[in-house]
Amino acid sequence: MIPDIDDVIQIIRETAAREVMPRFGNLAAGDVTKKTGGEVVTTADIAAEKRLAHHLKALVPESVVVGEEAADSDPNLMAALAGPQPVWLVDPVDGTRNFSRGEPCFAIIVAFCQGGATVAGWINDPINDLTVWAAVGKGAWLGRRRLKVAAPAAFGEMAGSLRQRMKKRLQARAQAGLGAAPARIVHYRCTGREYQDLARGKLHFCHYPRRLKPWDHAAGVLMHREAGGFSALTGGRRPYRPAASAVEADLLLAPDEAAWDALDAALAAPNAGHHV
């Protein structure tokens, strides 16, 4: 059973208003620290996750909440994704580095998983108070507007998100005369906001390198699929599923299978003679 969509949206919006936005631009030096892996964490991450965990579990008492910050302290929590109970995945402030620097590009991500699959997801943009949500078989939505991914376009007309290494690979490929580079390449440093823009048709594609953490991608992959897009892990074309450990493969999302194949070929073999 999928939890009430509007109840979850309200919990997320209230958390953004109470725990996240009052701290945006107001963090003291002691409010920003680093986790064991060197990633930035703030008091907003910790407070927002605590509030989300409390209220989401109250919606589904038999569920387990796996938050990014709690899992950093206790990685064994991730095992719940392989268990029989419903699981909430929570990224309380996606784009924490942006948030800590006062850059207005961050998100709150929540996914609801059952049997190892994502059945519903929510991504909130606290700056603009916009929540995109999706549920299996129900589409992807922003308010009352059903969302659809960008229409397929010529390779040189696409806009998408790439890390610097892949951006340079495509630029070198274009300079070698092996095909056009995408018209616009961005990197928000916030997967949640990129997933929102994929579902809204503002980006054609996104590529995420290996070590895919479930709270970053479970909700967004579902949204993209429900908005009509195609995604898969590279090197085998397997569908992404949230797992009890980080997925050691790259993830590519595109408007359809043909666009995915063209992007995958360009990213995987920049010096091959495959023109797109």
ChimeraX attribute file (.defattr): number of C-alpha atoms within 10 A of each C-alpha:
attribute: neighborCount
match mode: 1-to-1
recipient: residues
	/A:1	7
	/A:2	13
	/A:3	14
	/A:4	9
	/A:5	14
	/A:6	10
	/A:7	13
	/A:8	19
	/A:9	19
	/A:10	12
	/A:11	15
	/A:12	28
	/A:13	19
	/A:14	16
	/A:15	23
	/A:16	25
	/A:17	16
	/A:18	15
	/A:19	20
	/A:20	25
	/A:21	15
	/A:22	12
	/A:23	19
	/A:24	16
	/A:25	13
	/A:26	11
	/A:27	17
	/A:28	11
	/A:29	8
	/A:30	8
	/A:31	13
	/A:32	16
	/A:33	13
	/A:34	10
	/A:35	12
	/A:36	8
	/A:37	7
	/A:38	8
	/A:39	10
	/A:40	17
	/A:41	19
	/A:42	23
	/A:43	17
	/A:44	26
	/A:45	23
	/A:46	18
	/A:47	15
	/A:48	23
	/A:49	24
	/A:50	17
	/A:51	17
	/A:52	25
	/A:53	18
	/A:54	11
	/A:55	16
	/A:56	22
	/A:57	15
	/A:58	11
	/A:59	13
	/A:60	15
	/A:61	10
	/A:62	10
	/A:63	19
	/A:64	21
	/A:65	24
	/A:66	26
	/A:67	24
	/A:68	25
	/A:69	19
	/A:70	17
	/A:71	13
	/A:72	14
	/A:73	11
	/A:74	11
	/A:75	14
	/A:76	13
	/A:77	17
	/A:78	23
	/A:79	12
	/A:80	19
	/A:81	25
	/A:82	16
	/A:83	14
	/A:84	11
	/A:85	15
	/A:86	23
	/A:87	26
	/A:88	26
	/A:89	28
	/A:90	29
	/A:91	26
	/A:92	31
	/A:93	29
	/A:94	26
	/A:95	23
	/A:96	24
	/A:97	19
	/A:98	17
	/A:99	26
	/A:100	23
	/A:101	11
	/A:102	14
	/A:103	13
	/A:104	16
	/A:105	21
	/A:106	26
	/A:107	29
	/A:108	29
	/A:109	29
	/A:110	30
	/A:111	30
	/A:112	24
	/A:113	24
	/A:114	19
	/A:115	13
	/A:116	18
	/A:117	20
	/A:118	26
	/A:119	20
	/A:120	26
	/A:121	27
	/A:122	28
	/A:123	28
	/A:124	25
	/A:125	23
	/A:126	22
	/A:127	15
	/A:128	8
	/A:129	12
	/A:130	16
	/A:131	21
	/A:132	28
	/A:133	32
	/A:134	29
	/A:135	22
	/A:136	16
	/A:137	10
	/A:138	12
	/A:139	18
	/A:140	29
	/A:141	21
	/A:142	16
	/A:143	11
	/A:144	6
	/A:145	10
	/A:146	17
	/A:147	24
	/A:148	22
	/A:149	26
	/A:150	23
	/A:151	14
	/A:152	17
	/A:153	12
	/A:154	12
	/A:155	19
	/A:156	14
	/A:157	13
	/A:158	21
	/A:159	22
	/A:160	21
	/A:161	23
	/A:162	20
	/A:163	16
	/A:164	11
	/A:165	8
	/A:166	18
	/A:167	18
	/A:168	13
	/A:169	18
	/A:170	24
	/A:171	15
	/A:172	16
	/A:173	22
	/A:174	19
	/A:175	12
	/A:176	13
	/A:177	11
	/A:178	18
	/A:179	20
	/A:180	19
	/A:181	22
	/A:182	20
	/A:183	12
	/A:184	13
	/A:185	17
	/A:186	15
	/A:187	15
	/A:188	15
	/A:189	17
	/A:190	19
	/A:191	23
	/A:192	30
	/A:193	22
	/A:194	24
	/A:195	26
	/A:196	27
	/A:197	19
	/A:198	30
	/A:199	32
	/A:200	23
	/A:201	20
	/A:202	17
	/A:203	24
	/A:204	28
	/A:205	30
	/A:206	23
	/A:207	22
	/A:208	18
	/A:209	16
	/A:210	14
	/A:211	13
	/A:212	20
	/A:213	16
	/A:214	26
	/A:215	24
	/A:216	24
	/A:217	26
	/A:218	28
	/A:219	30
	/A:220	30
	/A:221	28
	/A:222	30
	/A:223	32
	/A:224	28
	/A:225	23
	/A:226	24
	/A:227	24
	/A:228	19
	/A:229	27
	/A:230	21
	/A:231	24
	/A:232	21
	/A:233	22
	/A:234	22
	/A:235	11
	/A:236	8
	/A:237	14
	/A:238	12
	/A:239	12
	/A:240	23
	/A:241	18
	/A:242	24
	/A:243	18
	/A:244	18
	/A:245	16
	/A:246	14
	/A:247	18
	/A:248	12
	/A:249	18
	/A:250	16
	/A:251	25
	/A:252	24
	/A:253	27
	/A:254	31
	/A:255	26
	/A:256	19
	/A:257	15
	/A:258	12
	/A:259	22
	/A:260	22
	/A:261	16
	/A:262	16
	/A:263	22
	/A:264	22
	/A:265	16
	/A:266	26
	/A:267	18
	/A:268	14
	/A:269	14
	/A:270	22
	/A:271	16
	/A:272	11
	/A:273	13
	/A:274	12
	/A:275	15
	/A:276	16
